[in-house]
């Protein structure tokens, strides 16, 4: 299996954990509360008290923290060692000494590692599997970690056809550049991603309203850190919603909730329920 360091050095992988380290400086109680609300709403208001929760590709650790505060026993892992460090730093800040939240370094493509983790009432992998370089294989492996009757909560990049192929070229260009020159790709991309929204808010007399409100309405996340994540995010794969639904149905899952971006940019969200005896 290719190492994280090798992939970064070759420009094939974005350092997601480095971006998350900077995001941690912004994490406060309102952001954690927003993450809790997003998680609770995504799972249909499910009470997580007494459940087991796997965060496959935990990133900053924010949603592992949210799950733990909602009462779940949590296992988090990530391929990126900086992301693992972020999760541990967040746990130290908010849940010091908590033995109900375990954080490890591991790959979602390592079938043996995942098997050793066991099964969980909720498996959560938001915006992760499309960054593995083997999205469908990664999805199949995490599905096996869902206990009978449990839930799978995932988000995968929407397939926009030609637009997605253009963004792949942007991401490759960003990662090929030395760090000091990446602004040459980042700033034009920011203008494309946020320019129309910022102009519209200005014209409506609310300059910067949606930018400032992003944390509250954007799962507790940071608008700027999400821009960097999007522009730099390699590996990069996409899927149409119907492809994901069909794939999961064939493996004994029933969709409970699908949030479809249509032709738009971003992630389609899915919540599936594992059939008993699948």
C-alpha positions as CSV (number, residue, x, y, z in Angstrom):
1,X,0.0,0.0,0.0
2,X,1.4,3.4,-1.0
3,X,2.4,5.6,2.0
4,X,0.8,8.9,2.7
5,X,4.2,10.6,2.5
6,X,5.0,9.2,-0.9
7,X,1.7,10.3,-2.3
8,X,2.1,13.9,-1.0
9,X,5.7,14.1,-2.3
10,X,4.5,13.0,-5.8
11,X,1.7,15.6,-5.8
12,X,-1.0,12.9,-5.8
13,X,-2.4,13.7,-2.3
14,X,-3.4,16.9,-0.6
15,X,-2.3,17.4,3.0
16,X,-5.8,17.5,4.4
17,X,-4.5,17.3,8.0
18,X,-2.4,20.4,7.5
19,X,-5.5,22.3,6.6
20,X,-7.4,20.8,9.5
21,X,-4.6,21.9,11.9
22,X,-5.4,25.5,11.0
23,X,-9.1,24.9,11.3
24,X,-8.7,23.7,14.9
25,X,-7.8,27.3,15.9
26,X,-11.3,28.3,15.1
27,X,-13.2,25.4,16.8
28,X,-15.3,26.7,19.7
29,X,-18.5,25.8,21.5
30,X,-20.8,27.2,18.8
31,X,-19.1,25.3,16.1
32,X,-19.3,22.1,18.1
33,X,-23.0,22.7,18.7
34,X,-23.5,23.2,15.0
35,X,-21.7,20.0,14.2
36,X,-23.9,18.1,16.7
37,X,-27.1,19.6,15.1
38,X,-25.8,18.6,11.7
39,X,-25.1,15.0,12.8
40,X,-28.3,14.6,14.7
41,X,-30.4,16.0,11.8
42,X,-28.6,13.9,9.2
43,X,-29.4,10.7,11.2
44,X,-33.1,11.6,11.4
45,X,-32.9,12.8,15.0
46,X,-31.6,9.5,16.2
47,X,-30.6,9.3,19.9
48,X,-26.9,8.3,19.9
49,X,-26.8,7.5,23.6
50,X,-25.5,4.0,24.1
51,X,-24.6,3.5,20.4
52,X,-21.2,2.7,18.8
53,X,-20.0,5.2,16.2
54,X,-17.2,4.8,13.6
55,X,-15.7,7.9,12.1
56,X,-14.0,6.6,9.0
57,X,-11.6,9.4,7.9
58,X,-12.1,11.7,10.9
59,X,-10.3,14.8,9.5
60,X,-10.4,17.5,12.1
61,X,-12.2,15.2,14.6
62,X,-15.1,17.6,15.0
63,X,-17.8,15.1,14.1
64,X,-16.2,12.4,16.3
65,X,-16.4,15.0,19.1
66,X,-20.0,15.7,18.2
67,X,-20.9,12.0,18.3
68,X,-19.2,11.6,21.6
69,X,-21.1,14.5,23.1
70,X,-24.3,13.1,21.8
71,X,-23.6,9.9,23.8
72,X,-22.0,7.5,21.4
73,X,-18.9,5.4,22.1
74,X,-16.6,6.5,19.3
75,X,-13.7,5.1,17.3
76,X,-12.0,7.5,14.9
77,X,-9.3,6.9,12.3
78,X,-7.6,8.6,9.5
79,X,-4.9,7.9,6.9
80,X,-3.3,11.3,7.4
81,X,-1.1,11.5,10.5
82,X,-1.8,15.2,10.9
83,X,-5.6,14.5,11.0
84,X,-5.0,11.9,13.7
85,X,-3.1,14.5,15.6
86,X,-5.9,17.0,15.1
87,X,-8.4,14.5,16.5
88,X,-6.3,13.9,19.6
89,X,-5.8,17.6,20.2
90,X,-9.5,18.2,20.0
91,X,-10.1,15.3,22.4
92,X,-7.6,16.8,24.8
93,X,-9.2,20.2,24.7
94,X,-12.9,19.1,25.0
95,X,-12.8,15.5,26.4
96,X,-9.5,15.1,28.3
97,X,-9.3,11.6,29.9
98,X,-12.3,10.3,28.0
99,X,-11.8,6.6,27.3
100,X,-15.0,6.4,25.3
101,X,-13.3,8.0,22.3
102,X,-10.5,6.1,20.6
103,X,-8.4,7.7,17.8
104,X,-6.1,5.7,15.5
105,X,-4.1,6.0,12.3
106,X,-5.4,3.6,9.6
107,X,-6.6,3.4,6.0
108,X,-10.1,2.9,4.8
109,X,-8.6,0.7,2.1
110,X,-7.0,-1.7,4.6
111,X,-9.5,-4.5,4.8
112,X,-7.7,-6.3,7.6
113,X,-7.5,-3.2,9.8
114,X,-11.2,-2.5,9.3
115,X,-12.1,-6.1,10.1
116,X,-10.3,-5.8,13.4
117,X,-12.4,-2.8,14.4
118,X,-15.6,-4.8,14.4
119,X,-19.1,-3.4,13.5
120,X,-20.9,-0.3,14.6
121,X,-24.4,1.1,15.0
122,X,-23.4,4.1,13.0
123,X,-20.6,4.4,10.4
124,X,-19.9,8.0,9.4
125,X,-17.7,9.0,6.5
126,X,-18.5,12.5,5.3
127,X,-16.5,13.8,2.3
128,X,-13.8,11.1,2.7
129,X,-14.2,8.1,0.4
130,X,-13.8,10.2,-2.8
131,X,-10.3,11.1,-1.6
132,X,-9.0,7.6,-1.3
133,X,-8.1,6.9,-5.0
134,X,-10.4,3.9,-4.9
135,X,-13.8,5.3,-3.9
136,X,-16.0,2.3,-4.7
137,X,-13.7,-0.2,-2.9
138,X,-13.6,2.2,0.1
139,X,-17.4,2.4,0.2
140,X,-17.7,-1.4,0.1
141,X,-15.3,-1.8,2.9
142,X,-16.9,0.7,5.2
143,X,-20.3,-0.8,4.5
144,X,-19.1,-4.0,6.0
145,X,-18.5,-2.2,9.3
146,X,-22.2,-1.4,9.7
147,X,-24.0,-3.7,12.2
148,X,-27.2,-5.3,11.2
149,X,-29.9,-2.6,11.4
150,X,-27.3,0.1,11.7
151,X,-26.9,3.3,9.7
152,X,-24.3,4.4,7.1
153,X,-24.0,8.2,6.8
154,X,-21.8,9.2,3.9
155,X,-21.2,12.2,1.6
156,X,-19.6,11.9,-1.9
157,X,-18.8,14.5,-4.5
158,X,-21.4,15.0,-7.1
159,X,-20.6,14.0,-10.7
160,X,-20.9,17.2,-12.8
161,X,-19.5,15.7,-15.9
162,X,-17.2,18.1,-17.7
163,X,-17.1,20.5,-14.8
164,X,-15.8,17.7,-12.5
165,X,-13.1,17.0,-15.0
166,X,-12.1,20.7,-15.1
167,X,-11.9,20.7,-11.3
168,X,-9.6,17.6,-11.4
169,X,-7.2,19.6,-13.6
170,X,-7.3,22.5,-11.1
171,X,-6.6,20.2,-8.2
172,X,-3.6,18.6,-10.0
173,X,-2.2,22.0,-10.9
174,X,-2.5,23.2,-7.2
175,X,-0.7,20.1,-5.8
176,X,2.0,20.3,-8.5
177,X,3.0,23.8,-7.5
178,X,5.4,24.7,-4.6
179,X,3.5,25.8,-1.6
180,X,4.5,29.4,-2.0
181,X,2.9,29.5,-5.5
182,X,-0.3,27.7,-4.9
183,X,-2.1,31.1,-4.5
184,X,-1.9,31.3,-8.3
185,X,-4.5,28.5,-8.4
186,X,-6.3,29.2,-5.1
187,X,-7.3,32.8,-5.7
188,X,-8.9,32.4,-9.1
189,X,-10.7,29.3,-7.7
190,X,-12.0,31.3,-4.8
191,X,-13.4,33.9,-7.2
192,X,-15.2,31.2,-9.1
193,X,-16.5,29.5,-5.9
194,X,-17.5,32.5,-3.9
195,X,-17.5,35.5,-6.2
196,X,-21.2,35.3,-7.3
197,X,-22.4,34.7,-3.7
198,X,-20.4,37.7,-2.3
199,X,-21.6,40.0,-5.1
200,X,-25.2,38.9,-4.6
201,X,-25.0,39.5,-0.8
202,X,-23.5,42.9,-1.5
203,X,-26.2,43.9,-4.0
204,X,-28.9,42.8,-1.5
205,X,-27.4,45.1,1.2
206,X,-25.9,42.3,3.3
207,X,-22.2,42.3,2.4
208,X,-20.5,39.0,3.5
209,X,-23.6,37.6,5.1
210,X,-23.3,34.0,3.8
211,X,-19.5,34.0,4.3
212,X,-19.9,35.1,8.0
213,X,-22.8,32.7,8.6
214,X,-21.0,29.7,7.0
215,X,-20.1,28.1,10.3
216,X,-23.7,28.2,11.6
217,X,-25.2,26.8,8.4
218,X,-22.2,24.8,7.1
219,X,-21.9,22.0,9.7
220,X,-19.7,24.2,12.0
221,X,-17.0,24.3,9.3
222,X,-14.9,27.3,8.0
223,X,-15.6,28.8,4.6
224,X,-12.0,29.5,3.9
225,X,-10.7,26.1,5.0
226,X,-13.4,24.4,2.9
227,X,-12.3,26.4,-0.1
228,X,-8.7,25.2,0.4
229,X,-9.9,21.7,1.0
230,X,-11.9,21.8,-2.3
231,X,-9.2,23.3,-4.5
232,X,-6.4,21.1,-3.1
233,X,-8.4,17.9,-2.6
234,X,-6.6,15.0,-4.3
235,X,-7.3,12.2,-4.9
236,X,-10.6,13.2,-6.4
237,X,-13.5,11.0,-7.6
238,X,-17.2,11.7,-8.2
239,X,-20.4,9.8,-8.4
240,X,-24.0,10.3,-9.5
241,X,-26.6,9.8,-6.7
242,X,-28.3,7.0,-8.5
243,X,-25.0,5.1,-8.8
244,X,-24.4,5.3,-5.1
245,X,-28.0,4.2,-4.2
246,X,-27.8,1.3,-6.6
247,X,-24.4,0.2,-5.3
248,X,-25.7,0.2,-1.7
249,X,-29.0,-1.5,-2.5
250,X,-27.1,-4.3,-4.1
251,X,-25.3,-4.9,-0.8
252,X,-28.3,-5.0,1.5
253,X,-28.8,-1.4,2.4
254,X,-31.9,0.7,2.1
255,X,-31.7,4.5,1.6
256,X,-33.3,6.6,4.4
257,X,-32.3,10.0,3.2
258,X,-30.7,11.4,0.0
259,X,-29.7,15.0,-0.4
260,X,-29.1,15.6,-4.1
261,X,-27.1,18.5,-5.5
262,X,-28.7,18.1,-8.9
263,X,-26.1,19.5,-11.3
264,X,-24.5,21.6,-8.6
265,X,-21.0,21.5,-7.1
266,X,-20.5,19.8,-3.7
267,X,-21.4,16.6,-1.9
268,X,-24.5,14.4,-2.2
269,X,-25.4,13.1,1.3
270,X,-26.8,9.7,1.9
271,X,-28.1,7.9,5.0
272,X,-28.6,4.1,4.5
273,X,-30.0,1.5,6.8
274,X,-28.4,-2.0,6.8
275,X,-31.0,-4.8,6.5
276,X,-30.8,-7.4,9.1
277,X,-29.3,-10.6,7.8
278,X,-27.9,-9.0,4.7
